[in-house]
Amino acid sequence: LSVFVYDSDGDGLDDDWEIANFGNLSHDGLADSDGDRVTDAFEFKLGLNPTNADTNNDGVQDWVGISG
């Protein structure tokens, strides 16, 4: 499965995803916008919500689910 990512600013984040989650292209992927110990770029890669520390609302922050 190949997914086309349009990244006009070269930060590794798909432009549509970045705009949908942050409203602009000012994020570089290095920040942890929701404070869940997962960078915005890794949240993009995993399909998580970078503005919600508990993407699936199970009461556990995202980092717990991906840290093993």
HTML snippet that shows the backbone in 3Dmol.js (N, CA, C, O; Angstrom):
<script src="https://3Dmol.org/build/3Dmol-min.js"></script>
<div id="view" style="width:600px;height:400px;position:relative"></div>
<script>
const pdb = `
ATOM      1  N   LEU A   1       0.852  -1.181   0.000  1.00  0.00           N
ATOM      2  CA  LEU A   1       0.000   0.000   0.000  1.00  0.00           C
ATOM      3  C   LEU A   1       0.888   1.231   0.000  1.00  0.00           C
ATOM      4  O   LEU A   1       1.746   1.383   0.870  1.00  0.00           O
ATOM      5  N   SER A   2       0.690   2.092  -0.954  1.00  0.00           N
ATOM      6  CA  SER A   2       1.457   3.320  -1.047  1.00  0.00           C
ATOM      7  C   SER A   2       0.525   4.500  -0.827  1.00  0.00           C
ATOM      8  O   SER A   2      -0.550   4.579  -1.421  1.00  0.00           O
ATOM      9  N   VAL A   3       0.945   5.404   0.025  1.00  0.00           N
ATOM     10  CA  VAL A   3       0.139   6.581   0.327  1.00  0.00           C
ATOM     11  C   VAL A   3       0.924   7.800  -0.113  1.00  0.00           C
ATOM     12  O   VAL A   3       2.078   7.980   0.275  1.00  0.00           O
ATOM     13  N   PHE A   4       0.291   8.643  -0.931  1.00  0.00           N
ATOM     14  CA  PHE A   4       0.938   9.853  -1.392  1.00  0.00           C
ATOM     15  C   PHE A   4       0.832  10.924  -0.319  1.00  0.00           C
ATOM     16  O   PHE A   4      -0.261  11.228   0.158  1.00  0.00           O
ATOM     17  N   VAL A   5       1.958  11.487   0.054  1.00  0.00           N
ATOM     18  CA  VAL A   5       1.995  12.555   1.039  1.00  0.00           C
ATOM     19  C   VAL A   5       2.462  13.815   0.339  1.00  0.00           C
ATOM     20  O   VAL A   5       3.543  13.840  -0.250  1.00  0.00           O
ATOM     21  N   TYR A   6       1.649  14.865   0.401  1.00  0.00           N
ATOM     22  CA  TYR A   6       2.049  16.146  -0.157  1.00  0.00           C
ATOM     23  C   TYR A   6       2.574  17.002   0.987  1.00  0.00           C
ATOM     24  O   TYR A   6       1.832  17.369   1.898  1.00  0.00           O
ATOM     25  N   ASP A   7       3.854  17.310   0.926  1.00  0.00           N
ATOM     26  CA  ASP A   7       4.533  18.016   2.001  1.00  0.00           C
ATOM     27  C   ASP A   7       5.282  19.217   1.419  1.00  0.00           C
ATOM     28  O   ASP A   7       6.491  19.144   1.194  1.00  0.00           O
ATOM     29  N   SER A   8       4.582  20.302   1.178  1.00  0.00           N
ATOM     30  CA  SER A   8       5.166  21.456   0.496  1.00  0.00           C
ATOM     31  C   SER A   8       6.263  22.155   1.296  1.00  0.00           C
ATOM     32  O   SER A   8       7.127  22.812   0.715  1.00  0.00           O
ATOM     33  N   ASP A   9       6.237  22.021   2.620  1.00  0.00           N
ATOM     34  CA  ASP A   9       7.246  22.703   3.434  1.00  0.00           C
ATOM     35  C   ASP A   9       8.375  21.778   3.888  1.00  0.00           C
ATOM     36  O   ASP A   9       9.266  22.204   4.622  1.00  0.00           O
ATOM     37  N   GLY A  10       8.344  20.516   3.457  1.00  0.00           N
ATOM     38  CA  GLY A  10       9.444  19.590   3.697  1.00  0.00           C
ATOM     39  C   GLY A  10       9.692  19.211   5.142  1.00  0.00           C
ATOM     40  O   GLY A  10      10.822  18.894   5.514  1.00  0.00           O
ATOM     41  N   ASP A  11       8.644  19.238   5.969  1.00  0.00           N
ATOM     42  CA  ASP A  11       8.814  18.917   7.387  1.00  0.00           C
ATOM     43  C   ASP A  11       8.457  17.483   7.731  1.00  0.00           C
ATOM     44  O   ASP A  11       8.533  17.089   8.894  1.00  0.00           O
ATOM     45  N   GLY A  12       8.067  16.695   6.732  1.00  0.00           N
ATOM     46  CA  GLY A  12       7.703  15.305   6.968  1.00  0.00           C
ATOM     47  C   GLY A  12       6.248  15.095   7.325  1.00  0.00           C
ATOM     48  O   GLY A  12       5.814  13.957   7.504  1.00  0.00           O
ATOM     49  N   LEU A  13       5.485  16.178   7.431  1.00  0.00           N
ATOM     50  CA  LEU A  13       4.056  16.098   7.750  1.00  0.00           C
ATOM     51  C   LEU A  13       3.245  16.405   6.498  1.00  0.00           C
ATOM     52  O   LEU A  13       3.509  17.392   5.811  1.00  0.00           O
ATOM     53  N   ASP A  14       2.271  15.575   6.206  1.00  0.00           N
ATOM     54  CA  ASP A  14       1.380  15.821   5.083  1.00  0.00           C
ATOM     55  C   ASP A  14       0.660  17.155   5.289  1.00  0.00           C
ATOM     56  O   ASP A  14       0.137  17.420   6.372  1.00  0.00           O
ATOM     57  N   ASP A  15       0.634  17.984   4.257  1.00  0.00           N
ATOM     58  CA  ASP A  15       0.023  19.310   4.380  1.00  0.00           C
ATOM     59  C   ASP A  15      -1.437  19.246   4.819  1.00  0.00           C
ATOM     60  O   ASP A  15      -1.843  20.008   5.696  1.00  0.00           O
ATOM     61  N   ASP A  16      -2.230  18.359   4.234  1.00  0.00           N
ATOM     62  CA  ASP A  16      -3.644  18.252   4.604  1.00  0.00           C
ATOM     63  C   ASP A  16      -3.796  17.863   6.072  1.00  0.00           C
ATOM     64  O   ASP A  16      -4.653  18.400   6.774  1.00  0.00           O
ATOM     65  N   TRP A  17      -2.973  16.938   6.529  1.00  0.00           N
ATOM     66  CA  TRP A  17      -3.015  16.504   7.933  1.00  0.00           C
ATOM     67  C   TRP A  17      -2.621  17.652   8.854  1.00  0.00           C
ATOM     68  O   TRP A  17      -3.258  17.884   9.882  1.00  0.00           O
ATOM     69  N   GLU A  18      -1.568  18.364   8.475  1.00  0.00           N
ATOM     70  CA  GLU A  18      -1.083  19.477   9.288  1.00  0.00           C
ATOM     71  C   GLU A  18      -2.137  20.586   9.402  1.00  0.00           C
ATOM     72  O   GLU A  18      -2.356  21.133  10.483  1.00  0.00           O
ATOM     73  N   ILE A  19      -2.775  20.905   8.292  1.00  0.00           N
ATOM     74  CA  ILE A  19      -3.815  21.941   8.300  1.00  0.00           C
ATOM     75  C   ILE A  19      -5.038  21.471   9.088  1.00  0.00           C
ATOM     76  O   ILE A  19      -5.622  22.243   9.849  1.00  0.00           O
ATOM     77  N   ALA A  20      -5.423  20.215   8.908  1.00  0.00           N
ATOM     78  CA  ALA A  20      -6.588  19.684   9.629  1.00  0.00           C
ATOM     79  C   ALA A  20      -6.369  19.690  11.140  1.00  0.00           C
ATOM     80  O   ALA A  20      -7.301  19.944  11.903  1.00  0.00           O
ATOM     81  N   ASN A  21      -5.135  19.408  11.575  1.00  0.00           N
ATOM     82  CA  ASN A  21      -4.860  19.310  13.002  1.00  0.00           C
ATOM     83  C   ASN A  21      -4.415  20.614  13.653  1.00  0.00           C
ATOM     84  O   ASN A  21      -4.674  20.836  14.836  1.00  0.00           O
ATOM     85  N   PHE A  22      -3.745  21.482  12.890  1.00  0.00           N
ATOM     86  CA  PHE A  22      -3.190  22.699  13.469  1.00  0.00           C
ATOM     87  C   PHE A  22      -3.698  23.983  12.821  1.00  0.00           C
ATOM     88  O   PHE A  22      -3.496  25.071  13.361  1.00  0.00           O
ATOM     89  N   GLY A  23      -4.354  23.865  11.673  1.00  0.00           N
ATOM     90  CA  GLY A  23      -4.888  25.044  10.994  1.00  0.00           C
ATOM     91  C   GLY A  23      -3.903  25.776  10.108  1.00  0.00           C
ATOM     92  O   GLY A  23      -4.263  26.766   9.472  1.00  0.00           O
ATOM     93  N   ASN A  24      -2.649  25.301  10.053  1.00  0.00           N
ATOM     94  CA  ASN A  24      -1.632  25.943   9.221  1.00  0.00           C
ATOM     95  C   ASN A  24      -0.454  24.991   9.039  1.00  0.00           C
ATOM     96  O   ASN A  24      -0.478  23.863   9.531  1.00  0.00           O
ATOM     97  N   LEU A  25       0.572  25.450   8.334  1.00  0.00           N
ATOM     98  CA  LEU A  25       1.747  24.616   8.065  1.00  0.00           C
ATOM     99  C   LEU A  25       2.946  25.018   8.909  1.00  0.00           C
ATOM    100  O   LEU A  25       4.085  24.771   8.514  1.00  0.00           O
ATOM    101  N   SER A  26       2.714  25.629  10.054  1.00  0.00           N
ATOM    102  CA  SER A  26       3.814  26.158  10.863  1.00  0.00           C
ATOM    103  C   SER A  26       4.504  25.115  11.742  1.00  0.00           C
ATOM    104  O   SER A  26       5.556  25.411  12.309  1.00  0.00           O
ATOM    105  N   HIS A  27       3.961  23.931  11.874  1.00  0.00           N
ATOM    106  CA  HIS A  27       4.556  22.906  12.733  1.00  0.00           C
ATOM    107  C   HIS A  27       5.631  22.131  11.977  1.00  0.00           C
ATOM    108  O   HIS A  27       5.483  21.864  10.784  1.00  0.00           O
ATOM    109  N   ASP A  28       6.702  21.771  12.662  1.00  0.00           N
ATOM    110  CA  ASP A  28       7.808  21.060  12.014  1.00  0.00           C
ATOM    111  C   ASP A  28       7.857  19.572  12.356  1.00  0.00           C
ATOM    112  O   ASP A  28       8.716  18.848  11.852  1.00  0.00           O
ATOM    113  N   GLY A  29       6.947  19.118  13.203  1.00  0.00           N
ATOM    114  CA  GLY A  29       6.893  17.704  13.566  1.00  0.00           C
ATOM    115  C   GLY A  29       7.708  17.353  14.782  1.00  0.00           C
ATOM    116  O   GLY A  29       7.550  16.257  15.319  1.00  0.00           O
ATOM    117  N   LEU A  30       8.578  18.241  15.243  1.00  0.00           N
ATOM    118  CA  LEU A  30       9.447  17.946  16.374  1.00  0.00           C
ATOM    119  C   LEU A  30       8.785  18.176  17.724  1.00  0.00           C
ATOM    120  O   LEU A  30       9.221  17.630  18.737  1.00  0.00           O
ATOM    121  N   ALA A  31       7.740  18.978  17.735  1.00  0.00           N
ATOM    122  CA  ALA A  31       7.054  19.302  18.986  1.00  0.00           C
ATOM    123  C   ALA A  31       6.143  18.159  19.424  1.00  0.00           C
ATOM    124  O   ALA A  31       5.850  17.241  18.659  1.00  0.00           O
ATOM    125  N   ASP A  32       5.716  18.244  20.653  1.00  0.00           N
ATOM    126  CA  ASP A  32       4.718  17.336  21.214  1.00  0.00           C
ATOM    127  C   ASP A  32       3.539  18.224  21.606  1.00  0.00           C
ATOM    128  O   ASP A  32       3.405  18.603  22.770  1.00  0.00           O
ATOM    129  N   SER A  33       2.702  18.550  20.654  1.00  0.00           N
ATOM    130  CA  SER A  33       1.649  19.550  20.840  1.00  0.00           C
ATOM    131  C   SER A  33       0.633  19.200  21.911  1.00  0.00           C
ATOM    132  O   SER A  33       0.057  20.099  22.525  1.00  0.00           O
ATOM    133  N   ASP A  34       0.400  17.927  22.148  1.00  0.00           N
ATOM    134  CA  ASP A  34      -0.596  17.543  23.151  1.00  0.00           C
ATOM    135  C   ASP A  34       0.024  17.038  24.453  1.00  0.00           C
ATOM    136  O   ASP A  34      -0.696  16.618  25.359  1.00  0.00           O
ATOM    137  N   GLY A  35       1.347  17.076  24.549  1.00  0.00           N
ATOM    138  CA  GLY A  35       2.020  16.719  25.789  1.00  0.00           C
ATOM    139  C   GLY A  35       1.945  15.255  26.182  1.00  0.00           C
ATOM    140  O   GLY A  35       1.997  14.930  27.368  1.00  0.00           O
ATOM    141  N   ASP A  36       1.822  14.366  25.201  1.00  0.00           N
ATOM    142  CA  ASP A  36       1.682  12.936  25.502  1.00  0.00           C
ATOM    143  C   ASP A  36       2.975  12.136  25.312  1.00  0.00           C
ATOM    144  O   ASP A  36       2.937  10.907  25.265  1.00  0.00           O
ATOM    145  N   ARG A  37       4.109  12.816  25.205  1.00  0.00           N
ATOM    146  CA  ARG A  37       5.420  12.202  25.021  1.00  0.00           C
ATOM    147  C   ARG A  37       5.636  11.612  23.634  1.00  0.00           C
ATOM    148  O   ARG A  37       6.575  10.841  23.436  1.00  0.00           O
ATOM    149  N   VAL A  38       4.786  11.959  22.668  1.00  0.00           N
ATOM    150  CA  VAL A  38       4.912  11.483  21.297  1.00  0.00           C
ATOM    151  C   VAL A  38       5.016  12.716  20.402  1.00  0.00           C
ATOM    152  O   VAL A  38       4.146  13.586  20.447  1.00  0.00           O
ATOM    153  N   THR A  39       6.072  12.801  19.588  1.00  0.00           N
ATOM    154  CA  THR A  39       6.217  13.973  18.724  1.00  0.00           C
ATOM    155  C   THR A  39       5.083  14.016  17.696  1.00  0.00           C
ATOM    156  O   THR A  39       4.475  12.996  17.373  1.00  0.00           O
ATOM    157  N   ASP A  40       4.823  15.201  17.204  1.00  0.00           N
ATOM    158  CA  ASP A  40       3.786  15.366  16.187  1.00  0.00           C
ATOM    159  C   ASP A  40       4.082  14.521  14.952  1.00  0.00           C
ATOM    160  O   ASP A  40       3.166  13.952  14.357  1.00  0.00           O
ATOM    161  N   ALA A  41       5.354  14.433  14.561  1.00  0.00           N
ATOM    162  CA  ALA A  41       5.725  13.634  13.391  1.00  0.00           C
ATOM    163  C   ALA A  41       5.419  12.148  13.601  1.00  0.00           C
ATOM    164  O   ALA A  41       4.947  11.475  12.685  1.00  0.00           O
ATOM    165  N   PHE A  42       5.685  11.639  14.801  1.00  0.00           N
ATOM    166  CA  PHE A  42       5.407  10.230  15.083  1.00  0.00           C
ATOM    167  C   PHE A  42       3.903   9.998  15.162  1.00  0.00           C
ATOM    168  O   PHE A  42       3.416   8.946  14.750  1.00  0.00           O
ATOM    169  N   GLU A  43       3.167  10.969  15.685  1.00  0.00           N
ATOM    170  CA  GLU A  43       1.703  10.857  15.717  1.00  0.00           C
ATOM    171  C   GLU A  43       1.165  10.802  14.288  1.00  0.00           C
ATOM    172  O   GLU A  43       0.238  10.043  14.003  1.00  0.00           O
ATOM    173  N   PHE A  44       1.739  11.602  13.390  1.00  0.00           N
ATOM    174  CA  PHE A  44       1.341  11.552  11.984  1.00  0.00           C
ATOM    175  C   PHE A  44       1.597  10.161  11.415  1.00  0.00           C
ATOM    176  O   PHE A  44       0.721   9.567  10.785  1.00  0.00           O
ATOM    177  N   LYS A  45       2.790   9.653  11.639  1.00  0.00           N
ATOM    178  CA  LYS A  45       3.175   8.338  11.117  1.00  0.00           C
ATOM    179  C   LYS A  45       2.248   7.224  11.614  1.00  0.00           C
ATOM    180  O   LYS A  45       1.927   6.294  10.875  1.00  0.00           O
ATOM    181  N   LEU A  46       1.824   7.334  12.878  1.00  0.00           N
ATOM    182  CA  LEU A  46       0.975   6.301  13.475  1.00  0.00           C
ATOM    183  C   LEU A  46      -0.521   6.554  13.306  1.00  0.00           C
ATOM    184  O   LEU A  46      -1.341   5.726  13.700  1.00  0.00           O
ATOM    185  N   GLY A  47      -0.874   7.697  12.720  1.00  0.00           N
ATOM    186  CA  GLY A  47      -2.290   8.015  12.530  1.00  0.00           C
ATOM    187  C   GLY A  47      -2.981   8.468  13.809  1.00  0.00           C
ATOM    188  O   GLY A  47      -4.192   8.304  13.958  1.00  0.00           O
ATOM    189  N   LEU A  48      -2.207   9.040  14.731  1.00  0.00           N
ATOM    190  CA  LEU A  48      -2.769   9.524  15.992  1.00  0.00           C
ATOM    191  C   LEU A  48      -3.134  10.995  15.879  1.00  0.00           C
ATOM    192  O   LEU A  48      -2.761  11.660  14.913  1.00  0.00           O
ATOM    193  N   ASN A  49      -3.855  11.496  16.855  1.00  0.00           N
ATOM    194  CA  ASN A  49      -4.261  12.893  16.885  1.00  0.00           C
ATOM    195  C   ASN A  49      -3.227  13.676  17.693  1.00  0.00           C
ATOM    196  O   ASN A  49      -3.080  13.433  18.891  1.00  0.00           O
ATOM    197  N   PRO A  50      -2.506  14.612  17.065  1.00  0.00           N
ATOM    198  CA  PRO A  50      -1.458  15.342  17.764  1.00  0.00           C
ATOM    199  C   PRO A  50      -1.977  16.424  18.710  1.00  0.00           C
ATOM    200  O   PRO A  50      -1.195  17.092  19.386  1.00  0.00           O
ATOM    201  N   THR A  51      -3.283  16.591  18.754  1.00  0.00           N
ATOM    202  CA  THR A  51      -3.858  17.595  19.658  1.00  0.00           C
ATOM    203  C   THR A  51      -4.691  16.951  20.763  1.00  0.00           C
ATOM    204  O   THR A  51      -5.391  17.638  21.506  1.00  0.00           O
ATOM    205  N   ASN A  52      -4.608  15.620  20.863  1.00  0.00           N
ATOM    206  CA  ASN A  52      -5.335  14.883  21.893  1.00  0.00           C
ATOM    207  C   ASN A  52      -4.393  13.822  22.465  1.00  0.00           C
ATOM    208  O   ASN A  52      -4.027  12.877  21.767  1.00  0.00           O
ATOM    209  N   ALA A  53      -4.009  13.973  23.708  1.00  0.00           N
ATOM    210  CA  ALA A  53      -3.056  13.053  24.335  1.00  0.00           C
ATOM    211  C   ALA A  53      -3.578  11.620  24.434  1.00  0.00           C
ATOM    212  O   ALA A  53      -2.795  10.689  24.620  1.00  0.00           O
ATOM    213  N   ASP A  54      -4.880  11.438  24.313  1.00  0.00           N
ATOM    214  CA  ASP A  54      -5.516  10.119  24.376  1.00  0.00           C
ATOM    215  C   ASP A  54      -6.388   9.966  23.137  1.00  0.00           C
ATOM    216  O   ASP A  54      -7.611  10.086  23.211  1.00  0.00           O
ATOM    217  N   THR A  55      -5.757   9.702  22.002  1.00  0.00           N
ATOM    218  CA  THR A  55      -6.446   9.679  20.708  1.00  0.00           C
ATOM    219  C   THR A  55      -7.687   8.803  20.709  1.00  0.00           C
ATOM    220  O   THR A  55      -8.714   9.205  20.162  1.00  0.00           O
ATOM    221  N   ASN A  56      -7.625   7.620  21.304  1.00  0.00           N
ATOM    222  CA  ASN A  56      -8.771   6.705  21.264  1.00  0.00           C
ATOM    223  C   ASN A  56      -9.674   6.823  22.486  1.00  0.00           C
ATOM    224  O   ASN A  56     -10.600   6.030  22.654  1.00  0.00           O
ATOM    225  N   ASN A  57      -9.409   7.812  23.341  1.00  0.00           N
ATOM    226  CA  ASN A  57     -10.257   8.085  24.510  1.00  0.00           C
ATOM    227  C   ASN A  57     -10.474   6.869  25.412  1.00  0.00           C
ATOM    228  O   ASN A  57     -11.574   6.636  25.912  1.00  0.00           O
ATOM    229  N   ASP A  58      -9.393   6.095  25.610  1.00  0.00           N
ATOM    230  CA  ASP A  58      -9.506   4.921  26.482  1.00  0.00           C
ATOM    231  C   ASP A  58      -9.002   5.197  27.899  1.00  0.00           C
ATOM    232  O   ASP A  58      -8.922   4.288  28.724  1.00  0.00           O
ATOM    233  N   GLY A  59      -8.664   6.461  28.173  1.00  0.00           N
ATOM    234  CA  GLY A  59      -8.187   6.827  29.493  1.00  0.00           C
ATOM    235  C   GLY A  59      -6.684   6.658  29.683  1.00  0.00           C
ATOM    236  O   GLY A  59      -6.167   6.873  30.779  1.00  0.00           O
ATOM    237  N   VAL A  60      -5.988   6.277  28.627  1.00  0.00           N
ATOM    238  CA  VAL A  60      -4.536   6.067  28.679  1.00  0.00           C
ATOM    239  C   VAL A  60      -3.889   6.931  27.598  1.00  0.00           C
ATOM    240  O   VAL A  60      -4.306   6.895  26.441  1.00  0.00           O
ATOM    241  N   GLN A  61      -2.872   7.705  27.972  1.00  0.00           N
ATOM    242  CA  GLN A  61      -2.207   8.555  26.983  1.00  0.00           C
ATOM    243  C   GLN A  61      -1.570   7.712  25.876  1.00  0.00           C
ATOM    244  O   GLN A  61      -1.174   6.566  26.091  1.00  0.00           O
ATOM    245  N   ASP A  62      -1.484   8.313  24.692  1.00  0.00           N
ATOM    246  CA  ASP A  62      -0.976   7.614  23.509  1.00  0.00           C
ATOM    247  C   ASP A  62       0.386   6.959  23.713  1.00  0.00           C
ATOM    248  O   ASP A  62       0.604   5.846  23.235  1.00  0.00           O
ATOM    249  N   TRP A  63       1.299   7.615  24.404  1.00  0.00           N
ATOM    250  CA  TRP A  63       2.652   7.072  24.546  1.00  0.00           C
ATOM    251  C   TRP A  63       2.664   5.703  25.215  1.00  0.00           C
ATOM    252  O   TRP A  63       3.535   4.883  24.924  1.00  0.00           O
ATOM    253  N   VAL A  64       1.713   5.444  26.102  1.00  0.00           N
ATOM    254  CA  VAL A  64       1.650   4.165  26.790  1.00  0.00           C
ATOM    255  C   VAL A  64       1.360   3.036  25.801  1.00  0.00           C
ATOM    256  O   VAL A  64       1.942   1.955  25.894  1.00  0.00           O
ATOM    257  N   GLY A  65       0.476   3.291  24.875  1.00  0.00           N
ATOM    258  CA  GLY A  65       0.112   2.272  23.903  1.00  0.00           C
ATOM    259  C   GLY A  65       1.198   1.947  22.911  1.00  0.00           C
ATOM    260  O   GLY A  65       1.218   0.848  22.358  1.00  0.00           O
ATOM    261  N   ILE A  66       2.116   2.887  22.668  1.00  0.00           N
ATOM    262  CA  ILE A  66       3.164   2.615  21.675  1.00  0.00           C
ATOM    263  C   ILE A  66       4.513   2.285  22.306  1.00  0.00           C
ATOM    264  O   ILE A  66       5.453   1.909  21.605  1.00  0.00           O
ATOM    265  N   SER A  67       4.612   2.425  23.621  1.00  0.00           N
ATOM    266  CA  SER A  67       5.897   2.181  24.264  1.00  0.00           C
ATOM    267  C   SER A  67       6.092   0.733  24.687  1.00  0.00           C
ATOM    268  O   SER A  67       7.151   0.354  25.187  1.00  0.00           O
ATOM    269  N   GLY A  68       5.067  -0.060  24.480  1.00  0.00           N
ATOM    270  CA  GLY A  68       5.244  -1.466  24.786  1.00  0.00           C
ATOM    271  C   GLY A  68       4.497  -1.860  25.934  1.00  0.00           C
ATOM    272  O   GLY A  68       4.539  -3.026  26.327  1.00  0.00           O
TER     273      GLY A  68
END
`;
const viewer = $3Dmol.createViewer("view");
viewer.addModel(pdb, "pdb");
viewer.setStyle({}, {cartoon: {color: "spectrum"}});
viewer.zoomTo();
viewer.render();
</script>
